[in-house]
């Protein structure tokens, strides 16, 4: 039975990490930009969300601030590459390494436990009326992570599908295919790299 619970937890985490893989796909495949920022910005979003939840913010609202923090980290990499002319891979590595220190500054310590705090997972467990006893909570938490992961992954994929069909999204895709042609059409490749 414990192996089934482990598989369920692994699938739930895999779906959440799959969202991170989408950002790697955007930079590597669509933009042809070797970017490693996501390794640090994913943790930065978690740190921002955790500290806001501990300080009393609604967990769903904390996700918005986590998203903004991750986007700002990606923008720093884009700025380092486009304005400071640092090669893409090095700009991503510099941002990623810098974010480790920033994450510690955000959380003010190396670990921030959320066991007795109201999180997205506990709110969803309450909505679908799952029991909160410790023995049952451990096994049902994987189910909640799986449900939330599937919902958020589907939402992110839908938004990205819509966005890359817009004019700005098409400009980002075109920048990865042929940056010279994009510049010839009057589109700033620096802006599209920073935006992506």
C-alpha positions in Angstrom: 0.0 0.0 0.0 2.8 2.4 0.8 4.3 1.9 -2.7 0.9 3.1 -4.2 0.9 6.2 -2.0 4.5 6.9 -3.1 3.6 6.6 -6.7 0.6 8.9 -6.2 2.9 11.5 -4.5 5.5 11.2 -7.2 2.9 11.7 -10.0 1.5 14.8 -8.1 5.0 16.3 -7.8 5.8 15.4 -11.4 2.8 17.4 -12.6 3.8 20.4 -10.5 7.4 20.1 -11.8 6.0 19.7 -15.3 4.8 23.4 -15.1 8.4 24.3 -14.5 9.4 22.3 -17.6 7.1 24.4 -19.7 9.2 27.5 -18.9 12.3 25.6 -19.9 10.6 24.6 -23.1 9.7 28.2 -23.9 13.3 29.4 -23.5 15.1 26.5 -25.0 12.8 25.4 -27.9 10.7 28.5 -28.8 13.3 31.2 -28.1 16.5 29.3 -28.7 17.9 30.9 -25.4 19.8 28.6 -23.1 18.3 29.7 -19.7 18.8 28.1 -16.3 17.0 30.8 -14.3 14.0 28.6 -13.7 16.0 26.4 -11.3 16.3 29.4 -8.9 13.1 31.2 -9.8 10.9 28.2 -9.1 12.2 28.2 -5.5 11.9 32.0 -5.3 8.2 31.7 -6.1 7.9 29.1 -3.3 9.8 31.2 -0.8 7.6 34.3 -1.6 4.4 32.3 -1.3 5.5 30.6 1.9 6.5 33.8 3.7 3.2 35.5 2.6 1.2 32.5 3.8 3.0 32.5 7.2 2.3 36.2 7.6 -1.4 35.7 7.0 -2.0 36.2 3.3 -4.6 34.1 1.5 -2.7 31.2 -0.2 -4.4 31.8 -3.5 -3.4 35.5 -3.5 0.2 34.5 -2.5 0.4 32.6 -5.8 0.1 35.8 -7.7 3.0 37.4 -5.9 5.0 34.2 -6.4 4.3 34.4 -10.1 5.4 38.0 -10.2 8.6 37.2 -8.3 9.5 34.4 -10.7 8.7 36.7 -13.7 11.0 39.4 -12.3 13.8 36.8 -11.9 13.4 35.8 -15.6 13.4 39.4 -16.6 16.7 40.0 -14.8 18.2 37.2 -16.9 16.8 38.8 -20.1 18.2 42.2 -19.1 21.6 40.7 -18.3 21.6 39.1 -21.7 20.2 41.9 -23.9 21.4 45.1 -22.2 24.6 43.9 -20.4 25.5 41.6 -23.4 26.2 38.7 -21.1 25.9 35.3 -23.0 22.5 33.6 -22.4 23.8 30.6 -20.5 25.9 32.7 -18.2 23.2 35.2 -17.6 20.9 32.4 -16.5 23.5 30.9 -14.2 24.3 34.2 -12.6 20.6 34.8 -11.9 20.1 31.3 -10.6 23.0 31.5 -8.2 22.0 34.9 -7.0 18.5 33.7 -6.3 19.7 31.2 -3.8 20.8 34.1 -1.5 17.7 36.0 -2.3 15.5 33.0 -1.3 17.3 32.9 2.1 16.7 36.6 2.5 13.1 36.3 1.6 12.4 33.5 4.1 14.8 34.9 6.7 15.9 31.3 7.5 16.7 28.1 5.6 13.4 26.3 6.3 9.9 27.6 6.8 7.5 24.9 8.0 3.9 25.2 6.8 2.5 22.2 8.8 -0.1 24.0 10.9 -0.7 26.8 8.3 -3.6 27.1 6.0 -2.3 26.4 2.5 -3.9 25.8 -0.9 -3.8 22.1 -0.3 -5.5 22.3 3.1 -8.2 24.6 1.7 -9.0 22.2 -1.2 -9.0 19.3 1.3 -11.6 21.2 3.3 -13.7 22.0 0.3 -13.9 18.4 -0.9 -14.4 17.4 2.8 -11.3 15.2 3.3 -10.6 14.3 6.9 -7.7 16.2 8.6 -6.4 13.6 11.0 -2.7 13.1 10.7 -2.7 9.5 9.5 -5.4 10.2 6.9 -4.0 13.6 6.0 -0.7 12.2 4.8 -2.4 9.8 2.3 -5.1 12.2 1.1 -2.6 15.1 0.7 -1.1 13.4 -2.3 -4.6 13.2 -3.8 -5.1 16.9 -3.2 -1.7 17.8 -4.7 -2.6 15.6 -7.8 -6.0 17.4 -8.2 -4.5 20.9 -7.8 -1.5 20.0 -10.0 -3.7 18.8 -12.9 -6.0 21.9 -12.6 -3.1 24.4 -12.5 -1.2 22.6 -15.3 -4.3 22.6 -17.5 -4.8 26.3 -16.8 -1.2 27.2 -17.5 -1.2 25.2 -20.8 -4.4 26.9 -21.8 -3.1 30.4 -21.1 0.2 29.6 -22.9 -1.6 28.2 -25.9 -3.7 31.3 -26.1 -0.8 33.7 -25.5 1.5 32.2 -28.2 -1.4 32.7 -30.7 -1.5 36.4 -30.0 0.7 39.0 -31.9 3.2 39.3 -29.1 3.4 35.5 -28.7 4.0 35.1 -32.4 6.8 37.7 -32.2 8.4 35.7 -29.4 8.1 32.5 -31.4 9.5 34.3 -34.5 12.5 35.6 -32.5 13.5 32.0 -31.7 13.2 31.0 -35.4 14.9 33.9 -37.1 15.9 36.9 -35.0 17.2 38.8 -38.1 13.9 38.6 -39.9 12.1 39.8 -36.7 14.4 42.8 -36.5 13.8 43.5 -40.2 10.0 43.6 -39.5 10.6 46.3 -36.8 10.2 44.1 -33.7 12.7 44.6 -30.9 14.3 41.2 -30.2 15.6 42.6 -26.9 12.0 43.2 -25.7 10.8 39.8 -26.8 13.7 38.0 -25.1 13.0 39.9 -21.8 9.3 39.3 -22.1 9.7 35.6 -22.7 
